[in-house]
Amino acid sequence: MNHSNTLRSNESIFQFFKGQQFREALKQSFILLHPKYLAKNPVMFLTEVGAILTTIIAISELFSSVAYSFSLTISVILWLTVLFGTFAEALAEARGKAQANSLKQTKTSLKAKKIQGNQIEMVDAESLRIGDIVSVSAGEMIPCDGEIISGVASVDESAITGESAPVIREAGGDRSGVTGGTKVISDQIMIRVSVNPGETFLDKMIQLVEGAVRQKTPNELALTVTLSGLSLAFLIVTVTLYPIAKFFDVEIPIPILVSLLVCLIPTTIGALLSAIGLAGLDRALRANILSKSGKAVELAGDIDTLLLDKTGTITMGNRQAKEIFPLSGFSKEEVNKNAFFSSFGDETAEGRSIYTLLSNLNQSVDHENLLEFKVIPFSAETRMSGIETKDGDIYRKGAYESIKQNSKKLPENLATELESIVERVASKGSTPLVISKNDQIVGVITLTDILKKGIKERFTRLRSMGIRIIMVTGDNPLTAGSIAKEAGVDDFIANATPERKLEYIRESQKKGHLVAMMGDGTNDSPALAQADIGVAMNSGTQAAKEAGNMIDLDSDPTKIIEVIEIGKQLLMTRGALTTFSIANDVAKYFAIIPAIFLLAVPGLSVLNIMRLSSPNSAILSALIFNAIIIPLLIPIALKGVKYIPAGADSILRRNLLIYGLGGLIAPFIGIKAIDMILSLVGV
């Protein structure tokens, strides 16, 4: 995560109440008072109905001989309670809109060099359509989302990701995707447009952070149903109190009954529920993770199986050629020459490392027959690459099984020798590439994987969250097993094809597991789409980004840890504040109930354990505390409770100890303090 994001994550909670966001949220909170918005939140809707009812009563008392000050005071407090609830949601939305505005600044009036036949035409970027080809040179802005079809360039993506360091984007690989609004720093590239105007990656980001496409998550819906049930139950209890009191010749004023209802229903979590959900998306985006739905963020907190690609995730990504083994009957010089020729058209890091190895070995290679050649590109199907010279010689390198099937049958002694070399190389965690000339196997190149620094510690963190880690690789089982053991993963999938990844995910899901998958290539798309959480790299292909439900703008495969932590933090925050809210109601019960029946049933004074000064003071104190606790908890709702890697039982105990006990004690202290203040000022 970049430095600016780190600073944002360490903001003081008081920053939530400053500046333009505060003013925007305050304005929006009044708009959200409209019943059509509050009807989606049953708890706050009931509170608003109570506020309207007490307001009508206060106004009617104003034109009669009845003292109206008490009803008016209750009415004001109830309106403040509702307003604080809408303010929490509005503030969360304002933070998202602030980010959307900063993103919109990158959507300037861009021009594009559209290629028409053999000519280049300058057009508006908004006029580009899927399939158009554009040329972008050093110093120019990329006008559209698309795939590089020719060239390689250094690209500044800071406008999107916030990262200052440029990245390499090139044609023909898993790092061919580019985003409109980014800038080419060096060289020239040709881009095929992949989306129409209004559907770009940047447009989707802006829509997301503005909350235009957010839907409630299943857990959020379940909690809403629970809160609705509690509210209905307390509504029935409150309504039945009126005839019961009548039976004992006690007249309970409607404002007091409304106060009782508002204090008993879980108004705290009801007011903060929407803010928590919006804040989950906000925290993900601040970590440079674009989630296509709030459901994806929350679901990340429940995954128990994680599929990680080996190359670039567990290892550094660029395997280095370390040693070349000739088979019996072939000289070292001859095999070195074949190794060089097989990699001559290979511009990958692995191919270039073979040049480096030969240079380090002081091996000179004759460039004869390389005046004209045809590149045999690597593909996931053949798992081989090489060249064909003008004389018809074919040099290949590739996976053991692929080269073996494509080559002439070896004599038994050479076949045994080859298998022995491959097994020895693989057993050490290296990758064997078999070399052939004209379908005759001549030797083996060793490619060494380098584990990423600190990867074992990251896996330890994931395990502490109860997550099983599966390494996915195209390597043979021996190589895969060695790397898996060194990295400390729980299991691995070797010779992984798109079909095998998809099959593994489906089988895991049938067993009840929630699966996360990270990928960046087109061949990862089926698995990304099938997984419960599919995290695509921003540097990857358009197909991968369309298939996943999350996109890592930093293209950092280890970001899955942050994704999971954000999801778990979202669940923990909702659980913690729900616990606090319900525990809160217990204390308010002991404040309100004795106050209502104290005059008619003096024996209930034993329940006045807080020794509140009067019935009216008790009711007002409980209502005031109920109102002010909401804005005090907004920072926790937006920033989230502190994440601690632990199991569900441990988290539940922690919530009960901190937020349950805190929610039980805080109202006793707060209500008593407010009661003392009201008594001092003569209310």
C-alpha positions as CSV (number, residue, x, y, z in Angstrom):
1,M,0.0,0.0,0.0
2,N,1.4,3.4,-0.8
3,H,2.4,6.0,1.7
4,S,-0.6,8.2,1.2
5,N,-3.0,5.3,1.8
6,T,-1.1,4.5,4.9
7,L,-1.5,8.0,6.2
8,R,-5.2,7.8,5.4
9,S,-5.6,4.6,7.4
10,N,-4.0,6.2,10.4
11,E,-6.2,9.2,10.5
12,S,-7.5,10.4,13.8
13,I,-11.1,9.5,14.3
14,F,-11.8,13.2,14.8
15,Q,-11.0,13.7,11.1
16,F,-14.4,12.2,10.4
17,F,-16.0,15.3,11.6
18,K,-14.1,18.0,9.7
19,G,-14.1,19.8,6.4
20,Q,-16.2,19.5,3.3
21,Q,-17.3,15.9,4.0
22,F,-18.9,17.0,7.3
23,R,-20.9,19.8,5.5
24,E,-22.0,17.5,2.7
25,A,-23.0,14.8,5.2
26,L,-25.0,17.3,7.3
27,K,-26.9,18.5,4.3
28,Q,-27.6,14.9,3.1
29,S,-28.7,13.8,6.5
30,F,-31.8,16.0,6.3
31,I,-32.6,14.6,2.9
32,L,-32.4,11.1,4.2
33,L,-35.1,12.0,6.8
34,H,-37.7,11.4,4.0
35,P,-39.8,8.3,4.9
36,K,-39.1,6.7,1.5
37,Y,-35.4,6.4,2.6
38,L,-36.0,5.5,6.2
39,A,-38.6,2.9,5.4
40,K,-35.6,0.6,4.5
41,N,-34.4,0.8,8.1
42,P,-37.3,-0.3,10.3
43,V,-35.6,0.8,13.6
44,M,-35.0,4.4,12.5
45,F,-38.4,4.4,10.7
46,L,-40.1,3.6,14.0
47,T,-38.1,6.3,15.7
48,E,-39.1,8.9,13.1
49,V,-42.8,7.9,13.4
50,G,-42.4,8.4,17.2
51,A,-40.8,11.8,16.5
52,I,-43.6,12.9,14.3
53,L,-46.2,11.7,16.8
54,T,-44.6,13.5,19.8
55,T,-44.2,16.6,17.6
56,I,-48.0,16.6,16.8
57,I,-48.8,16.2,20.5
58,A,-46.4,19.0,21.5
59,I,-48.0,21.3,19.0
60,S,-51.5,20.4,20.2
61,E,-50.4,21.1,23.8
62,L,-49.1,24.4,22.7
63,F,-52.6,25.6,22.0
64,S,-54.1,24.1,25.1
65,S,-53.7,24.7,28.8
66,V,-51.5,21.5,29.1
67,A,-47.8,22.1,29.8
68,Y,-46.1,21.3,26.5
69,S,-42.4,21.6,27.5
70,F,-41.9,17.9,28.3
71,S,-43.5,16.6,25.1
72,L,-41.6,19.2,23.1
73,T,-38.3,18.2,24.7
74,I,-38.9,14.5,23.9
75,S,-39.8,15.5,20.3
76,V,-36.6,17.4,19.8
77,I,-34.5,14.5,21.3
78,L,-36.2,12.0,19.0
79,W,-35.6,14.1,15.9
80,L,-31.9,14.4,16.9
81,T,-31.8,10.6,17.3
82,V,-33.1,10.1,13.8
83,L,-30.8,12.9,12.4
84,F,-27.7,11.4,14.0
85,G,-28.7,8.0,12.4
86,T,-29.0,9.6,8.9
87,F,-25.9,11.6,9.5
88,A,-23.9,8.4,10.0
89,E,-25.0,7.0,6.6
90,A,-24.6,10.4,4.9
91,L,-21.0,10.7,6.3
92,A,-20.1,7.3,4.9
93,E,-21.6,8.2,1.5
94,A,-19.8,11.6,1.6
95,R,-16.4,9.9,2.1
96,G,-17.2,7.7,-1.0
97,K,-18.3,10.7,-3.0
98,A,-15.1,12.6,-2.1
99,Q,-13.1,9.7,-3.6
100,A,-15.4,9.7,-6.6
101,N,-14.7,13.3,-7.2
102,S,-11.0,12.8,-7.1
103,L,-11.4,9.9,-9.7
104,K,-13.5,12.2,-11.9
105,Q,-10.6,14.6,-12.1
106,T,-8.7,11.9,-14.1
107,K,-11.5,11.8,-16.7
108,T,-10.4,14.8,-18.6
109,S,-11.1,15.5,-22.3
110,L,-8.7,13.0,-23.8
111,K,-7.8,12.7,-27.4
112,A,-6.9,9.4,-29.1
113,K,-4.7,8.5,-32.1
114,K,-7.1,6.1,-33.8
115,I,-5.5,3.9,-36.5
116,Q,-7.6,3.8,-39.7
117,G,-5.9,1.5,-42.2
118,N,-2.4,2.9,-42.7
119,Q,-3.3,6.3,-41.3
120,I,-3.7,7.8,-37.9
121,E,-6.7,10.0,-37.1
122,M,-7.0,12.2,-34.0
123,V,-10.4,11.6,-32.3
124,D,-12.1,12.2,-29.0
125,A,-11.6,9.3,-26.6
126,E,-15.4,9.3,-26.0
127,S,-15.9,8.3,-29.6
128,L,-13.9,5.1,-29.3
129,R,-15.7,1.8,-29.5
130,I,-14.9,-1.9,-28.8
131,G,-12.4,-3.2,-31.3
132,D,-10.9,0.2,-32.3
133,I,-7.1,0.3,-32.4
134,V,-5.2,3.3,-31.0
135,S,-1.5,4.2,-30.7
136,V,-0.1,5.7,-27.6
137,S,3.5,7.1,-27.3
138,A,5.7,8.2,-24.5
139,G,4.2,11.2,-22.6
140,E,0.7,10.6,-23.8
141,M,-2.4,9.5,-21.8
142,I,-4.0,6.2,-22.5
143,P,-7.5,7.2,-23.7
144,C,-9.3,3.9,-23.1
145,D,-9.4,0.6,-21.3
146,G,-8.0,-2.1,-23.5
147,E,-5.4,-4.8,-24.3
148,I,-1.9,-4.1,-25.7
149,I,-1.6,-5.9,-29.0
150,S,1.8,-4.6,-29.9
151,G,4.8,-3.2,-28.0
152,V,6.0,-2.8,-24.5
153,A,6.0,0.4,-22.4
154,S,6.5,1.8,-18.9
155,V,3.1,3.1,-17.6
156,D,2.4,5.5,-14.8
157,E,-0.8,4.3,-13.1
158,S,-0.7,6.6,-10.1
159,A,-4.0,8.3,-11.2
160,I,-5.8,5.0,-10.6
161,T,-3.7,3.1,-8.0
162,G,-2.0,6.0,-6.2
163,E,1.4,4.2,-6.7
164,S,4.1,6.5,-7.9
165,A,6.4,3.7,-9.3
166,P,5.7,3.0,-13.0
167,V,4.9,-0.5,-14.2
168,I,5.7,-2.5,-17.3
169,R,2.9,-3.4,-19.6
170,E,3.4,-5.5,-22.7
171,A,1.6,-7.4,-25.4
172,G,0.9,-11.1,-25.4
173,G,1.0,-11.9,-21.7
174,D,-0.9,-11.6,-18.5
175,R,0.2,-7.9,-18.1
176,S,-1.4,-6.6,-21.3
177,G,-4.3,-4.8,-19.7
178,V,-4.2,-1.0,-19.5
179,T,-6.6,1.5,-18.0
180,G,-7.8,4.8,-19.5
181,G,-6.5,7.8,-17.7
182,T,-3.0,6.4,-17.1
183,K,0.1,7.7,-18.8
184,V,2.7,6.1,-21.0
185,I,6.2,7.0,-19.8
186,S,8.4,5.3,-22.4
187,D,8.2,3.6,-25.8
188,Q,5.1,3.1,-27.9
189,I,2.2,0.7,-27.7
190,M,-0.8,-0.3,-29.8
191,I,-4.0,-0.9,-27.9
192,R,-7.3,-2.6,-28.8
193,V,-10.3,-0.9,-27.1
194,S,-12.1,-3.4,-24.9
195,V,-15.1,-1.4,-23.6
196,N,-17.4,1.3,-24.8
197,P,-17.6,4.8,-23.2
198,G,-19.5,4.8,-19.9
199,E,-18.5,1.3,-19.2
200,T,-14.8,1.8,-18.5
201,F,-13.0,0.7,-15.4
202,L,-12.9,4.3,-14.1
203,D,-16.6,4.7,-14.7
204,K,-17.3,1.6,-12.7
205,M,-15.0,2.8,-9.9
206,I,-16.9,6.1,-9.7
207,Q,-20.3,4.4,-9.7
208,L,-19.2,2.1,-7.0
209,V,-17.8,4.7,-4.6
210,E,-20.8,6.9,-5.1
211,G,-22.9,4.0,-3.8
212,A,-24.9,3.7,-7.0
213,V,-24.6,0.0,-7.3
214,R,-24.3,-1.1,-3.7
215,Q,-26.7,-3.7,-2.4
216,K,-27.2,-5.1,1.1
217,T,-25.2,-8.2,1.8
218,P,-26.8,-11.4,3.1
219,N,-25.5,-10.9,6.6
220,E,-26.7,-7.3,6.6
221,L,-30.1,-8.4,5.4
222,A,-30.3,-11.1,8.1
223,L,-29.4,-8.5,10.7
224,T,-32.0,-6.1,9.3
225,V,-34.7,-8.9,9.6
226,T,-33.5,-9.6,13.2
227,L,-33.7,-5.9,14.1
228,S,-37.2,-5.7,12.5
229,G,-38.3,-8.7,14.6
230,L,-37.0,-7.1,17.8
231,S,-38.6,-3.7,16.9
232,L,-42.0,-5.4,16.3
233,A,-41.8,-7.3,19.5
234,F,-41.0,-4.2,21.6
235,L,-43.7,-2.3,19.7
236,I,-46.3,-4.9,20.8
237,V,-45.0,-4.8,24.4
238,T,-45.1,-1.0,24.4
239,V,-48.6,-0.8,23.0
240,T,-50.0,-3.3,25.5
241,L,-48.6,-1.3,28.4
242,Y,-51.2,1.4,27.8
243,P,-54.3,-0.7,28.6
244,I,-52.4,-2.5,31.4
245,A,-51.7,0.9,33.0
246,K,-55.3,1.9,32.5
247,F,-56.3,-1.1,34.5
248,F,-54.3,0.2,37.4
249,D,-55.7,3.7,37.0
250,V,-52.4,5.0,35.6
251,E,-52.4,7.4,32.7
252,I,-49.2,6.9,30.6
253,P,-48.7,9.9,28.2
254,I,-48.1,8.9,24.6
255,P,-44.7,10.7,24.5
256,I,-43.5,8.6,27.4
257,L,-44.6,5.4,25.7
258,V,-42.8,6.5,22.5
259,S,-39.7,7.2,24.6
260,L,-39.9,3.7,26.1
261,L,-40.2,2.2,22.6
262,V,-37.2,4.1,21.2
263,C,-35.1,3.2,24.2
264,L,-35.9,-0.5,24.0
265,I,-35.5,-1.1,20.2
266,P,-31.8,-1.4,19.1
267,T,-31.6,2.2,17.7
268,T,-27.8,2.3,18.0
269,I,-27.0,-0.5,15.6
270,G,-30.1,0.4,13.5
271,A,-28.6,3.9,13.0
272,L,-25.1,2.7,12.2
273,L,-25.9,-0.4,10.1
274,S,-25.9,1.3,6.7
275,A,-22.7,3.3,7.6
276,I,-20.9,0.0,8.4
277,G,-21.7,-1.5,5.1
278,L,-20.7,1.6,3.1
279,A,-17.5,1.9,5.2
280,G,-16.6,-1.7,4.2
281,L,-16.5,-0.6,0.5
282,D,-14.7,2.5,1.5
283,R,-12.0,0.7,3.4
284,A,-11.5,-1.7,0.5
285,L,-11.0,1.1,-1.9
286,R,-8.6,2.9,0.4
287,A,-6.5,-0.3,0.4
288,N,-6.6,0.0,-3.5
289,I,-9.0,-2.9,-3.8
290,L,-12.0,-2.3,-6.1
291,S,-14.9,-4.4,-5.0
292,K,-17.8,-4.8,-7.4
293,S,-20.2,-5.3,-4.5
294,G,-20.5,-5.0,-0.8
295,K,-21.3,-8.7,-0.7
296,A,-17.8,-9.5,-2.0
297,V,-16.1,-7.5,0.8
298,E,-18.2,-9.1,3.5
299,L,-17.9,-12.6,2.1
300,A,-14.1,-12.3,2.1
301,G,-14.4,-12.5,5.9
302,D,-15.8,-16.0,5.7
303,I,-13.6,-17.7,3.2
304,D,-11.7,-20.8,4.4
305,T,-9.9,-21.9,1.2
306,L,-7.5,-19.8,-0.8
307,L,-6.0,-20.7,-4.2
308,L,-2.8,-18.9,-5.0
309,D,-0.8,-19.0,-8.2
310,K,2.8,-20.0,-7.5
311,T,4.6,-17.7,-10.0
312,G,4.5,-14.1,-8.9
313,T,2.5,-14.9,-5.8
314,I,4.5,-17.3,-3.8
315,T,7.7,-16.9,-5.8
316,M,9.3,-13.8,-7.2
317,G,7.8,-14.6,-10.6
318,N,11.0,-14.5,-12.7
319,R,12.6,-17.9,-12.6
320,Q,16.3,-17.8,-13.3
321,A,18.3,-20.3,-15.4
322,K,20.9,-21.9,-13.1
323,E,22.4,-24.9,-14.9
324,I,22.3,-26.9,-18.1
325,F,22.6,-30.7,-18.1
326,P,23.5,-32.5,-21.4
327,L,22.3,-36.0,-22.0
328,S,24.9,-38.7,-22.8
329,G,26.2,-38.4,-26.3
330,F,25.8,-34.7,-26.6
331,S,28.6,-32.2,-25.8
332,K,28.1,-29.3,-23.4
333,E,28.8,-26.8,-26.2
334,E,26.2,-28.4,-28.4
335,V,23.6,-28.4,-25.7
336,N,24.4,-24.8,-24.8
337,K,23.9,-23.8,-28.4
338,N,20.6,-25.6,-28.6
339,A,19.5,-24.0,-25.3
340,F,20.4,-20.6,-26.8
341,F,18.6,-21.2,-30.0
342,S,15.4,-22.5,-28.3
343,S,15.3,-19.2,-26.3
344,F,16.3,-16.8,-29.1
345,G,12.8,-15.6,-29.7
346,D,11.8,-15.8,-26.1
347,E,11.5,-12.3,-24.5
348,T,10.3,-13.6,-21.2
349,A,12.4,-13.2,-18.1
350,E,13.1,-16.9,-18.1
351,G,14.3,-16.8,-21.7
352,R,16.5,-13.8,-21.1
353,S,18.0,-15.6,-18.0
354,I,19.3,-18.3,-20.3
355,Y,21.3,-15.6,-22.2
356,T,22.6,-14.4,-18.9
357,L,23.6,-17.9,-17.8
358,L,25.5,-18.6,-21.0
359,S,27.3,-15.2,-20.6
360,N,28.2,-16.1,-17.0
361,L,29.6,-19.4,-18.1
362,N,31.7,-17.6,-20.7
363,Q,30.0,-19.6,-23.5
364,S,30.2,-18.2,-26.9
365,V,27.3,-19.2,-29.2
366,D,27.5,-19.2,-33.0
367,H,24.6,-17.2,-34.4
368,E,24.6,-19.1,-37.7
369,N,21.2,-19.9,-39.2
370,L,19.6,-17.1,-37.2
371,L,19.5,-14.6,-40.1
372,E,15.9,-15.6,-40.6
373,F,13.8,-17.6,-38.1
374,K,10.2,-18.2,-37.1
375,V,9.2,-18.0,-33.4
376,I,7.2,-20.9,-32.0
377,P,5.3,-19.1,-29.2
378,F,4.6,-20.7,-25.8
379,S,1.0,-21.7,-25.2
380,A,-0.9,-23.2,-22.3
381,E,-1.9,-26.1,-24.5
382,T,1.5,-27.1,-25.8
383,R,3.6,-25.8,-22.9
384,M,6.5,-25.4,-25.3
385,S,8.3,-22.6,-27.1
386,G,11.2,-22.2,-29.5
387,I,12.2,-21.2,-33.1
388,E,12.3,-22.7,-36.6
389,T,15.3,-21.5,-38.7
390,K,15.4,-20.9,-42.4
391,D,17.2,-24.2,-42.9
392,G,14.2,-26.0,-41.2
393,D,15.9,-26.8,-37.9
394,I,13.4,-26.7,-35.0
395,Y,14.7,-25.9,-31.5
396,R,12.3,-26.3,-28.6
397,K,12.3,-26.1,-24.8
398,G,9.4,-26.8,-22.5
399,A,7.8,-29.1,-19.9
400,Y,9.1,-32.6,-19.6
401,E,5.9,-34.4,-20.5
402,S,5.2,-32.0,-23.5
403,I,8.7,-32.3,-25.0
404,K,8.7,-36.0,-24.4
405,Q,5.4,-36.5,-26.3
406,N,6.5,-34.3,-29.1
407,S,9.9,-35.9,-29.6
408,K,11.3,-39.2,-30.9
409,K,11.3,-42.1,-28.5
410,L,14.6,-42.1,-26.6
411,P,16.6,-45.3,-26.1
412,E,15.9,-46.8,-22.8
413,N,19.2,-45.7,-21.2
414,L,18.7,-42.1,-22.3
415,A,15.1,-42.1,-21.2
416,T,16.1,-43.3,-17.8
417,E,18.9,-40.7,-17.6
418,L,16.5,-37.9,-18.7
419,E,13.9,-39.0,-16.1
420,S,16.6,-39.1,-13.4
421,I,17.8,-35.5,-14.2
422,V,14.3,-34.2,-14.2
423,E,13.4,-35.8,-10.9
424,R,16.7,-34.6,-9.3
425,V,16.1,-31.0,-10.5
426,A,12.5,-31.1,-9.4
427,S,13.2,-32.6,-6.0
428,K,15.3,-29.5,-5.2
429,G,12.4,-27.2,-5.9
430,S,13.7,-26.1,-9.3
431,T,11.9,-26.3,-12.7
432,P,13.3,-28.6,-15.4
433,L,12.9,-27.4,-19.0
434,V,13.8,-30.1,-21.5
435,I,15.7,-29.0,-24.7
436,S,15.2,-30.6,-28.1
437,K,16.5,-30.2,-31.6
438,N,14.5,-31.6,-34.5
439,D,12.4,-33.7,-32.1
440,Q,15.5,-35.1,-30.5
441,I,16.0,-34.4,-26.8
442,V,19.5,-33.2,-26.0
443,G,19.4,-31.9,-22.4
444,V,17.8,-30.1,-19.5
445,I,17.8,-26.5,-18.3
446,T,17.3,-25.8,-14.6
447,L,15.1,-22.8,-13.7
448,T,15.2,-21.8,-10.0
449,D,12.2,-20.3,-8.2
450,I,12.9,-17.7,-5.5
451,L,10.4,-17.5,-2.7
452,K,9.1,-14.0,-1.9
453,K,10.5,-12.6,1.3
454,G,8.3,-13.1,4.3
455,I,5.8,-15.4,2.4
456,K,5.9,-18.0,5.2
457,E,4.9,-15.3,7.7
458,R,2.0,-14.3,5.5
459,F,0.8,-17.9,5.3
460,T,1.1,-18.1,9.1
461,R,-1.3,-15.1,9.4
462,L,-3.7,-16.7,7.0
463,R,-3.7,-20.0,8.9
464,S,-4.4,-18.1,12.1
465,M,-7.6,-16.9,10.4
466,G,-8.5,-20.6,9.7
467,I,-7.7,-20.5,6.0
468,R,-6.4,-23.4,4.0
469,I,-3.8,-22.4,1.4
470,I,-3.6,-24.2,-2.0
471,M,-0.7,-23.5,-4.4
472,V,-1.6,-23.6,-8.1
473,T,1.1,-24.2,-10.6
474,G,1.7,-25.5,-14.1
475,D,4.8,-27.3,-12.9
476,N,5.1,-31.0,-12.6
477,P,4.2,-32.7,-9.3
478,L,7.8,-33.1,-8.1
479,T,8.7,-29.4,-8.6
480,A,5.3,-28.3,-7.2
481,G,5.7,-30.6,-4.1
482,S,9.2,-29.2,-3.4
483,I,8.1,-25.5,-3.7
484,A,4.9,-26.3,-1.6
485,K,7.0,-27.8,1.1
486,E,9.5,-24.9,1.2
487,A,6.7,-22.3,1.1
488,G,4.7,-24.1,3.8
489,V,1.3,-24.3,1.9
490,D,-1.3,-26.9,2.9
491,D,-1.7,-28.5,-0.6
492,F,-0.9,-27.9,-4.2
493,I,-2.4,-28.4,-7.7
494,A,0.3,-29.4,-10.2
495,N,0.1,-29.3,-14.0
496,A,-2.8,-26.9,-13.4
497,T,-5.0,-26.2,-16.4
498,P,-8.0,-23.9,-16.4
499,E,-10.2,-27.0,-16.2
500,R,-8.3,-28.4,-13.2
501,K,-8.6,-25.1,-11.3
502,L,-12.3,-24.9,-12.0
503,E,-12.9,-28.5,-11.0
504,Y,-11.0,-28.1,-7.7
505,I,-13.1,-25.0,-6.8
506,R,-16.4,-26.7,-7.6
507,E,-15.5,-29.7,-5.6
508,S,-14.5,-27.6,-2.6
509,Q,-17.7,-25.6,-2.8
510,K,-19.8,-28.8,-2.9
511,K,-18.1,-29.7,0.4
512,G,-19.3,-26.5,1.9
513,H,-16.1,-24.5,1.6
514,L,-16.0,-20.8,0.6
515,V,-13.1,-20.3,-1.9
516,A,-11.0,-17.3,-2.9
517,M,-9.0,-17.3,-6.1
518,M,-6.4,-14.8,-7.3
519,G,-5.4,-14.6,-10.9
520,D,-4.4,-12.2,-13.7
521,G,-4.6,-14.2,-17.0
522,T,-7.3,-15.1,-19.4
523,N,-6.8,-18.7,-18.4
524,D,-7.7,-17.8,-14.8
525,S,-11.1,-16.3,-15.9
526,P,-13.2,-19.5,-15.4
527,A,-11.8,-20.0,-11.9
528,L,-12.2,-16.3,-10.9
529,A,-15.8,-16.4,-12.0
530,Q,-16.6,-19.6,-10.1
531,A,-14.8,-18.7,-6.9
532,D,-16.8,-17.1,-4.1
533,I,-14.1,-14.3,-4.1
534,G,-12.3,-13.8,-7.4
535,V,-9.5,-11.2,-7.1
536,A,-8.1,-10.1,-10.4
537,M,-4.9,-8.1,-10.9
538,N,-5.3,-4.7,-12.4
539,S,-2.3,-5.5,-14.6
540,G,-4.0,-8.6,-15.9
541,T,-6.1,-9.2,-18.9
542,Q,-9.6,-7.6,-19.4
543,A,-11.1,-11.1,-19.3
544,A,-9.7,-11.7,-15.8
545,K,-10.9,-8.3,-14.6
546,E,-14.4,-8.9,-15.9
547,A,-14.5,-12.4,-14.3
548,G,-13.5,-11.4,-10.8
549,N,-15.6,-9.6,-8.3
550,M,-12.7,-7.7,-6.9
551,I,-9.7,-6.0,-8.6
552,D,-6.4,-5.3,-6.9
553,L,-5.3,-1.9,-8.2
554,D,-1.8,-2.5,-7.0
555,S,-1.6,-5.9,-8.7
556,D,0.0,-7.3,-5.6
557,P,-1.0,-11.0,-5.2
558,T,-0.4,-10.9,-1.5
559,K,-3.1,-8.3,-1.1
560,I,-5.5,-11.2,-0.4
561,I,-4.5,-10.9,3.2
562,E,-5.8,-7.3,3.3
563,V,-9.0,-8.4,1.5
564,I,-9.7,-11.1,4.1
565,E,-8.8,-8.7,7.0
566,I,-11.2,-6.0,5.7
567,G,-14.0,-8.6,5.3
568,K,-13.4,-9.9,8.8
569,Q,-13.1,-6.4,10.2
570,L,-16.5,-5.6,8.6
571,L,-18.1,-8.6,10.3
572,M,-16.4,-7.9,13.6
573,T,-17.5,-4.3,13.5
574,R,-21.1,-5.2,12.9
575,G,-21.0,-7.9,15.6
576,A,-19.3,-5.6,18.1
577,L,-21.8,-2.7,17.6
578,T,-24.8,-5.1,17.6
579,T,-23.6,-6.5,21.0
580,F,-23.1,-3.0,22.3
581,S,-26.5,-1.9,21.1
582,I,-28.4,-4.8,22.7
583,A,-26.5,-4.6,26.0
584,N,-27.3,-0.9,25.9
585,D,-31.0,-1.5,26.1
586,V,-30.7,-3.4,29.4
587,A,-29.6,-0.2,31.2
588,K,-32.2,1.9,29.6
589,Y,-34.8,-0.5,30.7
590,F,-33.8,0.0,34.3
591,A,-34.1,3.8,33.8
592,I,-37.4,3.9,31.9
593,I,-39.6,1.2,33.4
594,P,-39.4,2.4,37.1
595,A,-40.0,6.0,36.0
596,I,-43.2,5.0,34.2
597,F,-44.9,3.1,37.0
598,L,-43.2,4.6,40.1
599,L,-46.2,6.8,41.1
600,A,-48.8,4.0,40.7
601,V,-46.7,1.2,42.1
602,P,-44.3,2.6,44.7
603,G,-42.8,-0.8,45.2
604,L,-41.1,-0.5,41.8
605,S,-38.7,2.0,43.4
606,V,-36.5,-0.9,44.1
607,L,-35.8,-1.1,40.4
608,N,-34.5,2.5,40.4
609,I,-31.0,1.3,41.1
610,M,-29.5,4.4,39.5
611,R,-31.4,6.6,42.0
612,L,-32.5,9.0,39.2
613,S,-34.0,12.2,40.6
614,S,-37.5,12.0,39.0
615,P,-39.5,10.1,36.5
616,N,-39.3,12.9,33.9
617,S,-35.6,13.2,34.4
618,A,-35.1,9.5,34.0
619,I,-36.9,9.4,30.7
620,L,-35.1,12.5,29.3
621,S,-31.7,11.2,30.5
622,A,-32.3,7.8,28.8
623,L,-33.4,9.5,25.6
624,I,-30.5,11.9,25.5
625,F,-28.0,9.2,26.1
626,N,-29.7,7.1,23.4
627,A,-29.3,10.0,21.0
628,I,-25.7,11.1,21.7
629,I,-24.2,7.5,21.7
630,I,-24.9,7.3,18.0
631,P,-22.5,10.1,16.8
632,L,-20.0,8.9,19.4
633,L,-19.9,5.5,17.7
634,I,-19.8,6.8,14.1
635,P,-15.9,6.8,14.0
636,I,-15.9,3.1,15.0
637,A,-18.5,2.3,12.4
638,L,-16.5,4.0,9.6
639,K,-13.0,3.0,10.7
640,G,-13.9,-0.4,12.0
641,V,-12.9,-2.2,15.2
642,K,-9.3,-3.3,15.5
643,Y,-8.8,-6.5,13.6
644,I,-7.2,-9.3,15.6
645,P,-6.6,-12.7,13.9
646,A,-8.7,-15.1,15.9
647,G,-11.4,-17.8,15.7
648,A,-15.1,-17.1,16.0
649,D,-15.3,-18.3,19.6
650,S,-12.5,-16.0,20.6
651,I,-14.0,-13.0,18.8
652,L,-17.4,-13.7,20.4
653,R,-15.8,-13.7,23.9
654,R,-14.0,-10.5,23.1
655,N,-17.1,-8.8,21.9
656,L,-19.0,-9.8,25.0
657,L,-16.2,-8.7,27.3
658,I,-15.5,-5.4,25.6
659,Y,-18.7,-4.3,23.8
660,G,-21.2,-6.3,25.7
661,L,-19.9,-5.3,29.1
662,G,-19.1,-1.8,27.9
663,G,-22.6,-1.5,26.4
664,L,-24.1,-2.6,29.8
665,I,-22.0,-0.2,32.0
666,A,-21.8,2.9,29.8
667,P,-25.5,3.7,29.9
668,F,-25.6,3.4,33.7
669,I,-22.8,5.9,33.9
670,G,-24.0,8.2,31.1
671,I,-27.7,8.3,32.1
672,K,-26.8,9.0,35.8
673,A,-24.5,11.8,34.7
674,I,-27.1,13.4,32.4
675,D,-29.7,13.1,35.2
676,M,-27.4,14.9,37.6
677,I,-26.8,17.7,35.0
678,L,-30.6,18.0,34.3
679,S,-31.2,18.3,38.1
680,L,-28.5,21.0,38.4
681,V,-30.0,23.1,35.7
682,G,-33.5,22.6,37.0
683,V,-35.0,20.6,34.2
